[in-house]
Amino acid sequence: MKVNKRNIVLSLIACTCLAPVSRQHIYTLDECINSALKYNVKVRNAENDLEMAKHDKKEAFTKYFPNISAVGSGFIANEPLVQMQMSPEAKMEMLKDGMLGGISATMPLFTGGQIVNGNKLAELGVNMKALQKKQTDDEVRLEVERYFWQIVMLKEKLKTISLVEKQLERLETDVQASVDAGIVTRNDLLQVQLKKNDVLSGKIQLENSLNVSLSLLGQYIGAKSDSIDVAFVVEEHLSESPQTLFCNHTDAVERTNEYGLLKQNLQASKLQYKMAVGKNLPTVAIGGGLVYDNFVMGQDQSFYMGFVTVSVPLSGWWGGMHSIKKHKLQVKNAENLLNDNSEMLVIRMQNVWNTLNDSYRKAEIALLSVEQSSENLRLNMDYYSAGTATMSELLDAQTLYQQSRDKYVEAYTNYELSKREYLQATGR
């Protein structure tokens, strides 16, 4: 049987074209943050909380309008409820059956400020939820950066391992040739091979950690972990100095979300105090309505009515005074909390600033160590080739080179993360 090679080739091409292609999207840091702010569950819940507060505000606004209600009832009895003997021949009976219905509207005129303050309190609730959403956004940004720089760090460490692997492969080839020529002992070759195994083991561990970090980032930003990667290369020099980010910490306090929430909390305590006072003041309302009934002789009748109500809590002042005093103390507590936490925010900013400067200095030292370990490795390679250094010394130099590069990557990513923490701590 003859096989048509052309048909086989075409079939293979068709299968290749129909096969699903896994495409990876390379995310920048800003793309990761924007995606998280759109899809992350914390952000979505914060948005829902803000919408609920807006509905509370709209509900409170309805208290300004009249309260309209309708009522209707009917009854039937086996005997009239009212019987009157008008004369021996005449008898009047009423209320054996009938219907009653009406509609009324009540408009509050004075409620001790409860409606006004209730609306102010609802508006304050919207402002607080808006600040809490900003706070949630900042937390999400910071968490995204943690995942992002963790991935960058692991990828850079894998790059270093790949570089070390290439160096060991060349070294193994050279040592094998020297062993075959009888120049060095087989012990040197075994040391190189053991070092390769150790590097390979570390590579496997790093790859597993990278996969986990990608999964966490993907879940956080609403993307599949097997379809994402991050785009960033750690440079062999540091970015701008921390001094370019410094600001006056005392002035920066009022820009922070934490301070804004503390001020809103104080304002809410003051409004709750006014609400407690208002509950113990007289209330005045006016109203009117239309009533229909057919109780009298079964005849339909309807009438309009108007009314004014004044309610004065008398015995309520006994317990009300304690409620007022309690809310007054709550205002004092909110003032104390605002003053104390304002000072703590300044201390926190100074602490984050110190951490930022420490991270920068550590990164500078780590970068210098990379240069020194690189030169040390080059010299030991020359010494080994000249026969004045042992294989152990050469491999130790290579280990120091790998460790110095890993420490620099860690210091670099920690510095980048510290910048975000400082900016957020100072309300930026």
FENWO-V915127 format. One record per backbone hydrogen bond with DSSP energy under -0.5 kcal/mol. NH is the residue of the N-H (numbers start at 1). CO is the residue of the C=O. If there is no record, write none. Layout:
NH/CO + NH/CO
//
This chain:
4/2 + 5/3 + 8/4 + 9/5 + 10/6 + 11/7 + 12/8 + 13/9 + 14/10 + 15/11 + 16/12 + 17/13 + 18/14 + 19/15 + 22/20 + 23/21 + 25/227 + 26/24 + 27/25 + 27/229 + 32/28 + 33/29 + 34/30 + 35/31 + 36/32 + 37/33 + 38/34 + 38/35 + 39/35 + 40/36 + 44/40 + 45/41 + 46/42 + 47/43 + 48/44 + 49/45 + 50/46 + 51/47 + 52/48 + 53/49 + 54/50 + 55/51 + 56/52 + 57/53 + 58/54 + 59/55 + 60/56 + 61/57 + 62/58 + 62/59 + 63/60 + 64/61 + 65/62 + 67/106 + 68/66 + 69/104 + 71/102 + 73/100 + 75/98 + 77/96 + 81/94 + 81/95 + 82/94 + 84/92 + 86/84 + 86/90 + 87/90 + 92/84 + 94/82 + 95/295 + 98/75 + 100/73 + 101/292 + 102/71 + 103/290 + 104/69 + 105/288 + 106/67 + 107/286 + 108/106 + 109/284 + 110/284 + 114/111 + 117/113 + 118/114 + 119/115 + 120/116 + 121/117 + 122/118 + 123/119 + 124/120 + 125/121 + 126/122 + 127/123 + 128/124 + 129/125 + 130/126 + 131/127 + 132/128 + 133/129 + 134/130 + 135/131 + 136/132 + 137/133 + 138/134 + 139/135 + 140/136 + 141/137 + 142/138 + 143/139 + 144/140 + 145/141 + 146/142 + 147/143 + 148/144 + 149/145 + 150/146 + 151/147 + 152/148 + 153/149 + 154/150 + 155/151 + 156/152 + 157/153 + 158/154 + 159/155 + 160/156 + 161/157 + 162/158 + 163/159 + 164/160 + 165/161 + 166/162 + 167/163 + 168/164 + 169/165 + 170/166 + 171/167 + 172/168 + 173/169 + 174/170 + 175/171 + 176/172 + 177/173 + 178/174 + 179/175 + 180/176 + 181/177 + 182/179 + 183/178 + 184/178 + 188/185 + 189/185 + 190/186 + 191/187 + 192/188 + 193/189 + 194/190 + 195/191 + 196/192 + 197/193 + 198/194 + 199/195 + 200/196 + 201/197 + 202/198 + 203/199 + 204/200 + 205/201 + 206/202 + 207/203 + 208/204 + 209/205 + 210/206 + 211/207 + 212/208 + 213/209 + 214/210 + 215/211 + 216/212 + 217/213 + 218/214 + 219/215 + 220/216 + 221/217 + 222/218 + 223/218 + 227/224 + 228/225 + 229/25 + 231/27 + 232/230 + 244/241 + 245/242 + 246/242 + 246/243 + 252/248 + 253/249 + 253/250 + 255/252 + 256/252 + 256/253 + 260/256 + 261/257 + 262/258 + 263/259 + 264/260 + 265/261 + 266/262 + 267/263 + 268/264 + 269/265 + 270/266 + 271/267 + 272/268 + 273/269 + 274/270 + 275/271 + 276/272 + 277/273 + 278/274 + 279/275 + 280/277 + 281/278 + 283/311 + 284/110 + 285/309 + 286/107 + 287/307 + 288/105 + 289/305 + 290/103 + 291/303 + 292/101 + 293/301 + 294/99 + 297/295 + 299/296 + 301/293 + 303/291 + 305/289 + 307/287 + 309/285 + 311/283 + 312/310 + 313/311 + 314/312 + 317/314 + 318/315 + 319/315 + 320/316 + 321/317 + 322/318 + 323/319 + 324/320 + 325/321 + 326/322 + 327/323 + 328/324 + 329/325 + 330/326 + 331/327 + 332/328 + 333/329 + 334/330 + 335/331 + 336/332 + 337/333 + 338/334 + 339/335 + 340/336 + 341/337 + 342/338 + 343/339 + 344/340 + 345/341 + 346/342 + 347/343 + 348/344 + 349/345 + 350/346 + 351/347 + 352/348 + 353/349 + 354/350 + 355/351 + 356/352 + 357/353 + 358/354 + 359/355 + 360/356 + 361/357 + 362/358 + 363/359 + 364/360 + 365/361 + 366/362 + 367/363 + 368/364 + 369/365 + 370/366 + 371/367 + 372/368 + 373/369 + 374/370 + 375/371 + 376/372 + 377/373 + 378/374 + 379/375 + 380/376 + 381/377 + 382/378 + 383/379 + 384/380 + 385/381 + 386/382 + 387/383 + 387/384 + 388/383 + 389/383 + 394/390 + 395/391 + 396/392 + 397/393 + 398/394 + 399/395 + 400/396 + 401/397 + 402/398 + 403/399 + 404/400 + 405/401 + 406/402 + 407/403 + 408/404 + 409/405 + 410/406 + 411/407 + 412/408 + 413/409 + 414/410 + 415/411 + 416/412 + 417/413 + 418/414 + 419/415 + 420/416 + 421/417 + 422/418 + 423/419 + 424/420 + 425/421 + 426/422 + 427/424 + 428/423
//
